[in-house]
């Protein structure tokens, strides 16, 4: 999926509200066309994993939970808190979405969906720049 919109020098798009709506229509047309006909929840994790071939990993970014998600464009290694809340160095491959482990709690379902959607949009919009 390619987007032709004005960009800053660093690849960030300069989008109007109408352009954001156009992008949303393109994404829904490609991945969940029925949602354009009849409003319905969109399974963003399935779109990310099965249709865009992204890998979602759950990790603690910090002890405070101030970072909720990150999209990996190039392979890199980082030390993050694992499920046991101990620092662990790990290699993440391009196409990996890292979501804060706290968002797996049942009361965080909406926040998790938003974060996965947000990180997926980074992949769709910014991947050409990072390529």
C-alpha positions in Angstrom: 0.0 0.0 0.0 1.5 3.3 -1.1 0.5 6.8 0.0 1.2 10.0 -1.9 1.0 12.8 0.6 3.2 15.7 1.5 6.0 14.7 3.9 8.6 16.5 6.1 12.3 15.9 5.5 12.2 13.1 8.0 9.4 11.1 6.3 6.6 12.2 8.6 3.4 12.9 6.7 1.7 16.3 6.9 -1.9 15.2 6.7 -5.2 17.0 6.8 -8.3 15.5 8.5 -9.7 14.6 5.0 -6.4 12.9 4.1 -6.5 10.8 7.3 -10.0 9.8 6.4 -8.8 8.8 2.8 -6.1 6.7 4.3 -8.5 5.0 6.7 -10.8 4.2 3.7 -7.9 2.7 1.8 -6.8 0.5 4.7 -10.4 -0.7 5.4 -10.9 -1.3 1.7 -7.8 -3.5 1.6 -8.1 -5.3 4.9 -11.7 -5.1 6.2 -14.0 -4.0 3.4 -17.2 -5.1 5.2 -16.5 -2.4 7.8 -17.1 0.2 5.1 -20.6 -1.1 4.4 -21.7 -1.9 8.0 -20.0 -0.5 11.1 -18.3 -3.3 13.0 -15.3 -3.9 15.2 -12.1 -4.5 13.2 -9.8 -7.2 14.4 -6.6 -5.1 14.1 -4.3 -7.8 15.6 -5.4 -10.3 12.9 -4.8 -7.6 10.2 -1.3 -6.9 11.7 -0.3 -10.5 12.1 -2.0 -12.4 9.2 -2.4 -9.8 6.5 0.7 -7.6 7.1 2.9 -10.4 8.4 3.9 -8.5 11.5 5.0 -10.2 14.7 3.5 -8.9 18.0 5.6 -9.4 21.1 4.6 -8.4 24.6 7.3 -6.9 26.8 7.7 -4.4 29.6 9.4 -1.3 28.3 10.0 0.1 31.7 8.9 -0.2 35.3 6.5 2.8 35.0 4.6 1.8 31.8 5.1 5.2 30.2 5.8 3.6 26.7 3.0 1.4 25.4 4.2 0.3 21.9 7.0 0.4 19.3 7.3 -0.7 15.7 10.6 -2.2 14.6 11.7 -1.1 11.1 15.2 -2.4 11.2 16.6 -5.4 13.1 18.1 -4.2 16.5 18.7 -5.4 20.0 17.4 -3.8 23.1 17.2 -4.6 26.8 13.6 -4.7 28.0 11.9 -6.1 30.9 10.7 -9.7 30.2 7.6 -11.3 31.7 9.5 -12.0 34.9 10.2 -8.2 35.1 14.0 -8.7 34.8 16.1 -6.9 32.2 16.7 -9.1 29.2 18.6 -8.3 26.1 16.8 -9.4 23.0 17.1 -9.1 19.2 14.0 -7.8 17.4 13.6 -8.3 13.7 12.1 -5.8 11.3 8.3 -6.2 11.3 8.1 -6.7 15.0 5.6 -4.8 17.0 6.4 -4.5 20.7 3.4 -3.9 23.0 3.7 -3.2 26.7 2.9 -6.3 28.7 0.5 -4.4 30.9 -1.9 -4.1 28.0 -2.6 -7.8 28.2 -4.8 -7.3 31.3 -8.6 -7.7 30.6 -9.3 -4.1 31.6 -6.8 -2.8 29.0 -8.5 -4.3 25.9 -9.5 -1.0 24.4 -6.1 0.6 25.1 -4.3 -2.5 23.6 -6.5 -2.3 20.4 -5.7 1.4 20.0 -2.0 0.8 20.5 -1.8 -2.1 18.1 -3.7 0.0 15.5 -1.4 3.0 16.2 1.7 0.9 15.7 0.2 -0.8 12.6 -0.3 2.7 11.1 3.4 3.5 11.7 4.2 0.4 9.7 1.9 1.3 6.9 2.8 5.0 6.7 6.5 5.1 7.6 7.9 1.8 6.3 8.7 3.2 2.8 10.8 6.0 4.4 12.7 3.5 6.6 13.3 1.2 3.7 
